[in-house]
Structure formats: structure tokens, C-alpha cells
Amino acid sequence: MPYQINNLPMDQFERELAEASEQGSQMWIDVRAGRFTSSEMWKLMESGTREMTPAELAARPKTGKGSKSKFIEDPSCLSKTTETYIRTKVAETLTGHAAEAINSAPTRWGDDFEPIAAEYFTEKTGLTFEILSFVPWGDHAGGSPDRKINGRNEILEIKCPYNSANQIDYLMLTDQWDLKALYPEHYWQCMSNLLFTGADLCHFVTYDYRMKEDKDKMFYLPIKIVSEDVDRIILKLESAIKEKLRVLEILRNQKPTLTLKA
């Protein structure tokens, strides 16, 4: 039998529990175990490498850069980062426990100021919201957008930089392509949450109350759906899920490596 999260597919009751669980709660942590999540989607997006085919070797430049290369980047191959991430999800499935999040000062800062940033967003835009929990996408993936905009098919993603210098970097961004190039972890989080929720738009904001000028306290960037990138997420998820199930199947059929005496 193919493995699913916690060895069983998520039924309607479990799905409702997941969607009702509070972000950061033990239920929220447990339902994420074994699943590829939007906050770490960037780990799947890197391309792996493979050996060149005879035709590709023949097509190399005769001299200079690439003339001696024997490997080529291939989006269909798993990168080392992706392989490590998949192994983490295999471990979570077998143990039933999600890998512990890093409880760092920047993380605590973000948790503390996210509600304040959300209220500031409402104050400036007039848009109200509701808090979302984990949104499952099939049995092996899902995401937790920070907020859902009331009356619109839109979501809100909030970042509160611990270091004000990072807010300066955000303020220098011009569009979502800058975000993709410079902060791929945020871009792929937004794009995958658009996929998982079926939303039409993601409001990406960063907030730093320490800025003296009101205009610098919040950076705002609308993230629209890019069909090619959504397709890439789906392709990468399919590859990751296939590899995760393959490893789980091997382990399930593996004989014990240690047999205790009677």
C-alpha cells in the first residue's frame, strides 16, 4: 500500500481539523508533518544536475567556459537541497513528528509583530482579514497563508524583519520579479500559497515600526499568479512526492538490520 502522511490519506474530518487548527498549535504542527509546505517550497525549486548526453557533449563550446563540462543543470533532477528536504519529510512521516522549528530571535520577532503588521495593513488599505490555518493540498503538501482578505479571493503574506537593514532592501524592490530574484524563498512561498488556496492575488508586505517615516514602515508588493511558475511547483511537487513514496516503500519492505536473540 502506498504511504500517505502518517501512513493514511487525509479524510474529510482530518481536513476540517487541519483547516480549523490555530497556526503554531500542536495540531497545526502535527498536520504539517510529512508534508511539503509553502514556507519551504524554495527547497524543491532548485534544479539538480546530471551527466551530459553524447549529443550535449558534442554541442559544448570548443574552447572557453563550458568546453570541459560533463554535467548539466536539469530541472527534472533533484538537487542536494531537495534530496535533504525529502529525507526530512520521510523522517517526519515515519515518526509522526515535524522537525523542530528554529526558535531564534528573528523568528520570535516575526511572531510578535505579525499581528501588529496585519492591523497596520488594514489601517492603511481598509482591507479586513481573517486568520487562516493550514490549507492541505492533496495528501502530501499544503501551506499556511498569514491572512485571507475578507470579501476577496486574496491572501496576505507578512514579513517583519528583525534587522532594519533588511527593510531597506525590501523597500528597494520594484516588482515580483525582483522578489523572485533576490528573495526566492518568499516568492515561492507566495506562489505556492496561491496554488494551494486557489486565491487570485497575494498581498506581500514587510513591516518595521522602527522606521521614522511612515511610508517606510510597510513595504507592499502585489504578487500575481504566474502560470509557468505554478506549473513548475506542481512538477517539482510530483517529483518530490514520488521520491518520498519510493524511499518509504523501500524502508517498509526492508528487513530488520538487527535481530535480537529470543
C-alpha positions in Angstrom: 0.0 0.0 0.0 1.4 3.4 -0.9 2.4 5.6 2.0 0.4 8.7 2.8 1.0 11.2 5.6 1.1 9.3 8.8 0.6 6.2 6.6 -3.1 7.2 5.9 -4.7 9.5 3.4 -6.4 12.6 4.9 -10.1 12.2 5.1 -12.7 15.0 5.2 -12.8 15.1 9.0 -9.0 15.4 9.3 -9.0 18.1 6.6 -11.6 20.1 8.5 -9.4 19.7 11.7 -6.4 20.9 9.8 -8.1 23.9 8.4 -9.5 24.8 11.8 -6.3 24.4 13.7 -4.5 27.5 15.0 -1.2 28.4 13.4 1.6 27.4 15.8 -0.6 25.0 17.8 0.3 21.4 18.3 -2.4 20.2 15.9 -1.1 22.6 13.2 2.4 21.3 13.7 1.3 17.7 13.6 -0.7 18.0 10.4 2.3 19.5 8.6 4.5 16.5 9.5 5.5 14.7 6.3 4.1 17.4 4.0 5.9 19.7 1.7 4.9 23.2 2.8 4.8 26.6 1.2 7.3 28.1 3.6 9.9 25.6 2.4 8.8 25.3 -1.2 12.1 27.0 -2.3 13.9 23.8 -1.3 12.1 22.0 -4.1 12.7 24.6 -6.8 16.4 24.3 -7.2 17.5 22.2 -10.3 19.7 19.2 -9.9 22.5 18.2 -12.3 23.1 15.1 -14.5 25.7 13.8 -16.8 25.5 15.2 -20.4 24.3 13.0 -23.2 26.6 12.3 -26.1 24.8 14.9 -28.1 25.2 17.5 -25.4 28.9 16.7 -25.0 29.3 17.2 -28.8 27.5 20.6 -28.6 29.8 22.0 -25.9 31.9 25.1 -26.9 35.2 24.1 -28.4 37.1 26.5 -26.0 36.5 28.7 -23.0 33.7 28.4 -20.5 31.8 25.1 -20.6 34.2 23.5 -23.0 35.2 20.8 -20.5 31.9 20.5 -18.6 30.5 16.9 -18.3 27.4 17.8 -16.2 24.4 20.0 -17.0 21.7 21.5 -14.9 18.3 19.8 -15.3 15.0 21.0 -13.7 13.8 17.4 -13.7 16.6 16.2 -11.5 16.6 16.6 -7.7 19.2 19.0 -6.1 21.1 18.1 -3.0 18.9 20.6 -1.1 15.7 18.9 -2.4 17.0 15.4 -1.5 17.7 16.5 2.1 14.3 18.1 2.3 12.6 14.9 1.1 14.5 12.8 3.6 13.3 15.2 6.3 9.7 14.6 5.2 10.3 10.8 5.2 11.6 11.0 8.7 8.5 13.1 9.8 6.2 10.5 8.2 7.9 7.6 10.0 8.0 9.4 13.3 4.7 11.3 13.1 6.6 14.4 14.4 7.5 17.5 12.4 11.1 18.7 12.5 11.5 21.3 15.2 11.4 24.9 14.1 14.4 27.1 14.9 13.4 29.3 17.9 15.6 32.2 17.0 15.4 35.9 17.9 14.3 36.8 14.4 11.6 34.1 14.4 10.2 35.3 17.7 10.4 38.9 16.5 8.3 38.0 13.4 5.8 36.1 15.5 5.4 39.0 17.9 5.0 41.7 15.2 2.9 39.9 12.6 -0.4 40.7 14.3 0.6 44.4 14.6 1.6 44.4 10.9 -1.7 42.9 9.9 -3.6 45.6 11.7 -1.4 48.3 10.2 -2.2 46.8 6.7 -5.9 47.2 7.5 -5.4 50.7 8.7 -3.7 51.8 5.5 -5.7 49.8 3.0 -9.2 49.4 4.6 -9.0 45.7 3.8 -10.0 43.4 6.6 -9.0 39.8 7.0 -9.4 36.5 8.8 -6.7 34.2 10.1 -6.1 31.1 8.1 -4.6 27.8 9.4 -3.1 25.0 7.3 -4.6 24.5 3.9 -3.9 21.0 2.7 -3.1 20.4 -1.0 -3.6 16.7 -1.6 -2.1 14.3 0.9 1.5 15.5 0.7 1.6 19.3 0.6 -0.1 22.4 1.8 0.5 25.9 3.2 -0.5 28.4 5.8 -1.0 31.9 4.4 -0.9 34.5 7.1 -4.3 36.0 6.4 -7.2 35.8 4.0 -8.7 39.1 2.8 -12.4 39.4 3.6 -14.7 39.7 0.6 -12.0 38.9 -1.9 -10.3 35.8 -3.2 -6.9 37.2 -2.0 -4.4 36.3 0.7 -1.8 38.2 2.8 1.8 37.3 3.5 3.6 39.2 6.2 7.3 39.5 7.0 8.7 41.5 9.9 12.5 41.9 9.5 14.5 41.6 12.7 17.2 43.8 11.1 16.1 47.1 9.8 18.7 46.9 7.1 16.6 44.2 5.6 13.6 46.5 5.4 15.8 48.9 3.3 16.4 46.0 0.9 12.7 45.3 0.6 11.9 49.0 0.0 14.3 48.9 -2.9 12.3 46.1 -4.7 10.3 47.2 -7.7 8.1 44.2 -8.6 7.6 40.5 -8.0 10.4 39.6 -10.4 12.8 41.4 -8.0 11.4 39.4 -5.2 11.8 36.1 -7.2 15.5 37.0 -8.0 16.5 38.3 -4.6 14.2 36.5 -2.1 13.2 33.2 -3.8 12.1 31.8 -0.5 9.4 34.4 -0.2 8.4 34.3 -3.8 7.9 30.6 -3.9 6.0 30.7 -0.6 3.6 33.3 -2.1 3.2 31.4 -5.4 2.6 28.1 -3.8 0.0 29.5 -1.4 -1.8 31.0 -4.4 -1.8 27.5 -5.8 -2.9 25.8 -2.5 -5.7 28.3 -1.7 -6.9 29.0 -5.2 -6.5 32.7 -4.5 -6.2 35.3 -7.3 -3.7 37.6 -5.6 -1.2 37.6 -2.7 -0.5 40.8 -0.9 3.1 40.6 0.2 4.1 43.1 2.9 7.0 43.7 5.2 6.7 45.8 8.4 9.2 47.6 10.5 7.7 50.0 13.1 11.2 51.5 13.8 11.3 53.5 10.6 10.8 57.2 11.3 9.0 57.9 8.0 5.5 56.4 7.9 5.9 55.5 4.2 8.9 53.3 5.1 7.2 51.3 7.9 5.4 49.0 5.4 6.6 47.8 2.0 3.9 46.4 -0.2 4.1 44.2 -3.3 1.1 42.5 -5.1 2.0 39.0 -6.2 0.0 37.8 -9.2 -0.2 34.2 -10.4 2.4 33.2 -12.9 1.1 30.1 -14.7 4.6 28.9 -15.7 5.8 29.1 -12.1 2.6 27.3 -10.8 3.3 24.5 -13.3 6.9 24.4 -12.1 5.7 24.0 -8.5 3.3 21.2 -9.4 6.1 19.4 -11.4 8.6 19.7 -8.5 6.0 18.5 -6.0 5.2 15.5 -8.2 8.9 14.6 -8.3 9.4 15.1 -4.6 6.3 13.1 -3.7 7.3 10.3 -6.0 10.8 10.2 -4.4 9.3 10.3 -0.9 7.0 7.4 -1.5 9.8 5.5 -3.2 12.0 5.8 -0.1 9.1 4.9 2.2 8.3 1.8 0.2 12.0 0.7 0.4 12.0 1.1 4.1 8.7 -0.6 4.5 9.9 -3.7 2.7 13.4 -3.6 4.3 14.3 -6.5 6.6 15.4 -5.6 10.1 19.2 -4.9 10.3 19.3 -6.2 13.9 17.6 -9.3 15.2 17.6 -9.7 19.0 18.0 -13.2 20.5 15.0 -14.8 22.0 
